[in-house]
């Protein structure tokens, strides 16, 4: 009878184990990259959606601001018209006061103190 001796090559087993380990690491890295890529894509889609919502709100706000500006101008014109008769009557009265504007302007300009002497050094 012949005996068969099986000699295991430890180096070969070790190499196979290392190859298998490398393959697992490569698969793990590929999966991690895929997960990261998918996450970035989801984040990009989410950000695009958020920015679109922000743009829509901004456009609505601009429309409201335009309406408000027009309404403000109408209101301003209305109050100018309401003031006009009072201002005209006031002007008529002021015209009959001699030197009114000279006195008004003179009293609005700040005057130096009476005891201040410009010619003497301090």
TIZAVO-51664 format. One record per residue: x, y, z of N, C-alpha, C, O in turn; residue in one letter. Coordinates in steps of 0.05 Angstrom, whole numbers, padded with zeros to 5 digits, always signed. Atoms other than C-alpha are relative to their C-alpha. Layout:
XYZXYZXYZXYZa/...
! end
This chain:
+00016-00023+00000+00000+00000+00000+00017+00025+00000+00038+00027+00013x/-00015-00025+00003+00023+00069-00018-00012+00021+00018-00037+00023+00020x/+00010-00021-00018+00017+00125+00032+00003+00027-00014+00023+00033-00027x/-00001-00028+00011+00000+00194+00009+00004+00019+00022-00011+00020+00042x/-00006-00020-00021+00030+00248+00049-00007+00027-00012+00002+00035-00033x/+00009-00027+00008-00003+00315+00044+00017+00020+00015+00016+00021+00040x/-00016-00020-00012+00045+00370+00057-00014+00027-00006-00017+00035-00029x/+00013-00026+00004+00011+00435+00068+00021+00021-00001+00039+00023+00015x/-00019-00022+00004+00047+00494+00043-00011+00024+00016-00030+00037+00008x/+00010-00022-00017+00039+00545+00099+00002+00026-00014-00014+00044-00010x/-00003-00026+00015+00065+00600+00055-00023+00004-00019-00033+00026-00021x/+00023-00002+00019+00011+00585+00004-00025+00007+00015-00041+00024+00006x/+00024-00006-00016-00043+00586+00058+00001+00029+00009-00019+00043+00009x/-00003-00028-00009-00015+00651+00085-00006+00019-00023-00019+00039-00019x/+00005-00018+00024-00015+00682+00015-00029+00001-00007-00040+00022-00013x/+00029+00001+00006-00086+00659+00003-00015+00016+00020-00034+00030+00013x/+00013-00015-00021-00107+00687+00069+00004+00030-00004-00015+00046+00000x/-00005-00028+00006-00074+00754+00052-00016+00010-00024-00027+00032-00023x/+00016-00008+00023-00107+00755-00016-00029+00003+00007-00042+00022-00001x/+00028-00001-00008-00174+00740+00015-00005+00026+00017-00025+00039+00014x/+00002-00024-00016-00162+00795+00066+00000+00025-00017-00016+00044-00012x/-00001-00024+00018-00143+00845+00011-00026+00003-00015-00036+00025-00018x/+00025-00001+00015-00205+00826-00028-00022+00012+00018-00038+00028+00009x/+00021-00011-00018-00249+00839+00033+00004+00030+00005-00015+00045+00005x/-00005-00029-00004-00215+00906+00046-00008+00016-00024-00020+00037-00022x/+00008-00014+00025-00224+00926-00027-00030+00002-00002-00040+00023-00009x/+00029+00000+00001-00297+00906-00025-00011+00021+00020-00029+00036+00014x/+00009-00019-00020-00306+00945+00040+00005+00029-00009-00013+00046-00006x/-00005-00028+00009-00272+01007+00011-00018+00008-00023-00028+00031-00023x/+00019-00007+00022-00314+01003-00053-00027+00006+00011-00041+00025+00002x/+00026-00004-00011-00376+00997-00011-00001+00027+00015-00021+00042+00013x/-00001-00025-00014-00355+01056+00033+00000+00024-00020-00014+00044-00016x/+00000-00022+00021-00340+01099-00030-00028+00003-00012-00037+00025-00017x/+00027-00001+00011-00408+01080-00058-00019+00013+00019-00036+00030+00011x/+00017-00012-00020-00443+01098+00007+00005+00030+00001-00014+00046+00003x/-00007-00029-00001-00405+01165+00009-00011+00014-00024-00022+00036-00022x/+00010-00012+00025-00422+01179-00064-00030+00004+00001-00041+00025-00006x/+00029-00002-00002-00495+01164-00052-00009+00021+00020-00028+00036+00016x/+00006-00020-00020-00495+01207+00010+00005+00028-00011-00012+00046-00007x/-00005-00026+00013-00463+01265-00029-00022+00007-00020-00031+00030-00021x/+00021-00005+00019-00515+01257-00083-00026+00008+00014-00040+00026+00005x/+00024-00007-00015-00572+01257-00032+00003+00029+00011-00017+00044+00011x/-00004-00027-00011-00542+01319+00001-00002+00021-00022-00013+00042-00017x/+00002-00020+00022-00535+01354-00066-00029+00004-00008-00038+00026-00013x/+00028-00002+00007-00607+01338-00083-00016+00016+00021-00032+00033+00015x/+00014-00014-00022-00630+01362-00014+00007+00030-00001-00010+00047+00002x/-00008-00028+00001-00589+01426-00021-00013+00014-00024-00021+00037-00021x/+00013-00011+00024-00617+01438-00091-00029+00006+00007-00040+00027-00001x/+00028-00004-00008-00687+01430-00063-00003+00024+00019-00021+00040+00016x/+00001-00022-00020-00673+01478-00005+00005+00026-00015-00009+00046-00010x/-00006-00025+00015-00642+01530-00052-00024+00008-00018-00029+00032-00021x/+00023-00006+00017-00702+01525-00099-00023+00012+00017-00035+00031+00009x/+00021-00011-00018-00750+01537-00040+00008+00028+00008-00010+00046+00009x/-00010-00026-00007-00707+01596-00019-00004+00020-00023-00013+00043-00018x/+00004-00017+00023-00709+01625-00089-00030+00007-00004-00037+00030-00010x/+00029-00005+00003-00785+01617-00093-00009+00020+00021-00025+00038+00014x/+00008-00020-00021-00793+01654-00027+00010+00028-00007-00004+00047-00003x/-00012-00026+00007-00746+01709-00050-00016+00013-00022-00021+00038-00022x/+00016-00012+00022-00787+01719-00114-00027+00010+00010-00036+00031+00002x/+00025-00009-00012-00851+01722-00074+00004+00026+00016-00013+00044+00015x/-00006-00023-00016-00820+01772-00027+00005+00025-00017-00004+00047-00011x/-00005-00023+00018-00796+01816-00085-00027+00010-00011-00030+00034-00014x/+00026-00009+00010-00867+01817-00112-00015+00016+00021-00027+00036+00015x/+00013-00015-00022-00894+01839-00044+00014+00027+00003+00000+00047+00008x/-00015-00025-00003-00839+01892-00039-00008+00020-00022-00010+00044-00017x/+00008-00018+00022-00859+01920-00108-00028+00011+00006-00033+00035+00003x/+00027-00009-00007-00932+01923-00086+00001+00020+00023-00013+00040+00022x/-00003-00018-00023-00912+01956-00020+00011+00027-00009+00001+00048+00000x/-00011-00025+00010-00871+02008-00057-00020+00016-00015-00022+00041-00011x/+00022-00015+00015-00929+02026-00103-00020+00011+00019-00029+00033+00016x/+00020-00008-00020-00977+02029-00044+00011+00024+00016-00004+00043+00022x/-00012-00021-00015-00928+02073-00006-00001+00026-00016-00007+00048-00005x/+00001-00024+00017-00923+02122-00065-00028+00011-00002-00031+00036+00000x/+00028-00010+00000-00999+02126-00070-00007+00014+00026-00019+00035+00026x/+00006-00011-00026-01004+02139+00004+00015+00027+00004+00004+00046+00015x/-00015-00024-00003-00949+02191+00002-00013+00023-00017-00016+00045-00007x/+00014-00020+00017-00984+02228-00056-00025+00009+00013-00032+00033+00013x/+00025-00006-00013-01049+02225-00018+00005+00020+00023-00010+00040+00026x/-00005-00018-00022-01019+02258+00044+00012+00027-00009+00007+00047+00004x/-00009-00025+00011-00983+02310+00002-00024+00017-00008-00025+00041-00003x/+00025-00014+00008-01051+02328-00027-00015+00011+00024-00026+00033+00024x/+00014-00008-00025-01081+02331+00043+00014+00023+00013+00001+00040+00025x/-00016-00022-00013-01025+02378+00068-00001+00025-00017+00001+00047-00005x/-00003-00023+00017-01026+02424+00008-00017+00024+00009-00006+00046+00011x/+00015-00024-00008-01084+02470+00031+00011+00013+00025+00011+00037+00027x/-00011-00011-00025-01053+02478+00100+00026+00015-00006+00031+00037+00005x/-00025-00013+00006-00985+02494+00071-00004+00026-00016+00010+00046-00011x/+00006-00024+00015-01015+02544+00022-00010+00022+00018-00002+00046+00016x/+00010-00021-00019-01053+02580+00078+00023+00010+00018+00024+00034+00023x/-00022-00009-00016-00991+02581+00121+00018+00019-00015+00027+00039-00004x/-00017-00018+00016-00950+02612+00064-00013+00027-00003+00001+00047-00002x/+00014-00026+00002-01004+02666+00055+00004+00016+00025+00009+00040+00024x/-00003-00015-00025-01000+02684+00128+00029+00010+00004+00033+00032+00012x/-00029-00008-00004-00923+02684+00129+00007+00023-00018+00023+00040-00011x/-00006-00022+00018-00922+02731+00069-00007+00027+00012+00005+00047+00005x/+00009-00025-00013-00957+02784+00112+00016+00006+00025+00011+00026+00039x/-00017-00005-00024-00904+02779+00168+00026+00011-00011+00042-00004-00023x/-00024-00012+00011-00848+02828+00151+00025-00013+00013+00026-00016+00038x/-00025+00011-00010-00778+02797+00157-00002-00027+00013+00016-00035+00029x/+00004+00026-00014-00805+02729+00178+00023-00019-00006+00035-00030+00013x/-00020+00020+00007-00754+02687+00140+00028+00009+00010+00044-00008+00018x/-00025-00009-00011-00695+02731+00161+00002-00007+00029+00022-00017+00039x/+00001+00006-00029-00715+02724+00234+00002-00030+00004+00016-00040+00022x/+00000+00029-00004-00728+02649+00226+00027-00012-00006+00037-00029+00010x/-00027+00011+00007-00661+02635+00192+00020+00010+00021+00038-00006+00029x/-00019-00011-00019-00623+02681+00240-00002-00015+00027+00018-00021+00039x/+00003+00013-00026-00652+02646+00301+00007-00030-00002+00012-00043+00019x/-00007+00028+00002-00636+02577+00273+00030-00004-00002+00039-00027+00002x/-00029+00002+00002-00561+02592+00263+00011+00002+00028+00005+00021+00043x/-00012-00002-00027-00521+02577+00327+00017+00025+00002+00033+00031-00015x/-00015-00024-00006-00491+02640+00357+00022-00006+00020+00017-00022+00039x/-00021+00004-00020-00424+02642+00394-00009+00013+00026-00024+00032+00026x/+00007-00012-00026-00429+02658+00468+00009+00030+00000+00028+00037-00013x/-00005-00029+00000-00430+02733+00483+00027+00007+00013+00039+00027+00005x/-00025-00007-00015-00370+02731+00530+00025-00012-00013+00047-00010-00002x/-00023+00013+00013-00325+02695+00480+00014+00021-00017+00001+00034-00034x/-00015-00020+00015-00270+02740+00451+00018-00015-00020+00035-00030-00011x/-00016+00014+00020-00240+02716+00385+00028+00011-00002+00046-00003-00012x/-00026-00013+00004-00181+02764+00388+00021-00008+00022+00045-00005+00017x/-00019+00007-00022-00150+02740+00454+00007-00029-00001-00011-00046-00002x/-00008+00028-00001-00109+02677+00457-00008-00012+00027-00010+00003+00047x/+00008+00013-00025-00129+02627+00510+00023-00011+00015+00020-00023+00037x/
! end
